[in-house]
Amino acid sequence: MIITKDQPFTKEEIEKLKEQFDSYIKTVIDVEKKICSAGMDRHFEGEQLLLAQGSEQSNIWGGGIDLVSSNIDFNSFINIRPNQNNPSNEILDPKLRGIFETLTRYFFGKIL
């Protein structure tokens, strides 16, 4: 189940998001509009939802949360953007990475 919103996820929503992988939730965040799409099988699914809602590609980044360790990761194929100085699956820019982490903590504050 994919849920997209601009407010923190409730405990009930997080339980639904866990259904895909049990101990991991994939996330895609528009770092400009502060909208999170989560719970997808592949990051591009969340990316497509955000694009359809008017997000700009340059503002959409992917990662996830390991629910066992509570670690946030910054890894997704959608992050490969040589034209934005990001030739890796990882979000490389420290400032952008910080924004992504802050937003992830905002959206998933009930578990992080």
N, C-alpha and C positions, 0 to 999 in steps of 0.2 A: 504494500500500500504506500502510495506517495502522498505526502501532505505538504502543501506549500502555503506559507504564511509569513506575516511580518511581526507577529507576536510570539512570545515564548511558547514552546510546546508544553502541553499539560502532561501529567504522568500517564493519563489514559492514552493520549496520542503517542507518547514515547513507547508504550507497550505495543501499540499497533505497528510502529516503525521497526521495532525489533523483530517482527515476524519474518522479514526477508532473510536475515543472517543470524539472528539470535544474539550474538555477542558483538555485533558491529552495525553501525548505522552510517550509510553513505549520505553525504550532504553536498549540496550545491548552493552557493550563496552569491547573490548579487550584492557586492560590497558597497555599491553606491546607493541603491534603493533600500538596502537592509531587508532583503526578502530571502527566506531559506526554503528550499525544496529538499525533502529528505525521505529516505525509505526506499529508494529505487534500487533495481538490480544493477543498472549501469548508470554512471554519472550523466551520460548524454541525455538520458530520459528527463532528468531534472533540468538540465541545460535547455532542452527544447521547450519545456513548460515555461521557464522564465523568459525565453526569447518570445514565445507566443504572447506573453503578458507585457511585452514592451521593454524588457531589459536589453541592454547593449552587451554584445559578446565580450567586449573588453573588461566588463565589470563582473563577469560570471566566473567563479572559481570553485574547484571541487576538492573534497577531502572527506573526512569522516571521523567517527568516534569509536574507539575500542572500549566497549562497555565493561570489559574485565579489568583493564588497567586504568580506565578513565583518561587515556591519552587521546589527544586530538592529533590527527594526521592531516597532511596537506598534499596528498598524493592522488592524482587523477590524470587520465589521458587528456581530458579537456583542458588541462593546464599547460599543455605543450603549445607554446606561442612564441616562436623565435622573433616575430615582429613586435612583441612586447618585452623582449629581453628575458624570456622564460623558455629556454630550450629543453626543459626537463618536465617530468611528471610532477615534481615537487614545486610548490610555490617558493621561488627563490628570493624575491625581494623581501627584506626583513620588515619593512613598513607594511606592505600588503599582507604578509604572513601574520603580523600582529593584529591587523584589522580583522582578518579571517578568524583568528583565534578568539578575539574579543566578541565577535558576533556569534561564534559557535557557543561560547560560554553564556551569552545572552539567551540564545534560543534553547539551550539545553541546561539551563541553570538548575533544573530540578534533579539532574543526575550528576552534574560536574561540580 
